[in-house]
Amino acid sequence: MRIIKNFMFVAAISLLLSSCAVSKSPLTGFLYMDVKAPLTATGNSGSSKVGSASAKSILGIVATGDASIDAAAKSAGITKIHHVDEQSTSILGIIATYKVYVYGE
């Protein structure tokens, strides 16, 4: 009976402590992920400026940052957005990063 109690205790602790940092992505990689993808397009004109904004997650427990299109546009002084791309990176589910790139004038 003691073995079963110990096993149940270890299983419960393992479930409570197992978190994974995930990031929005069109594809998922368990060990490593670094994916770029288009998010939106609004016109055919060329873009002379690029701005970026990012957010980061650690173990899926703590997440910080502002990865909004508005923050990325403001970082480069963009007032007319041409298109927006995104990049997701994850390493072993420990650290995940989501980055937005805004192109425009």
Steps between C-alpha positions, in 0.01 A plus 500: 500500500787736576647446153170600339480817713858594408432438132181712511689779679779502240245491214305792648815710550615421144168616356505821701856589402481407131437814298596579146556833336312512171470765235246553221632342184375333181729206588617348826839355588540319832877538540557819304284735294589812301223581251425817301158549340289774345237655724324752274545711186327828421646636178737464208728796565858454612602544860791714613483435876488188719391495863481210741347414837526180703372303797673220690377208713704296747378147579148608411485656848612859440431693179598862436520742211291690250498325163223712353501643149459846650814463716701374202383786279580760766851357548589603144272802464277327244168668427399312184530120536583294191513150650562315825700181565542293814778281641467235769791337680492230768782307660407173677177660620706699749522839328262614227513829311239654270609793284300720261663687210317795342605635160385837370562870462 
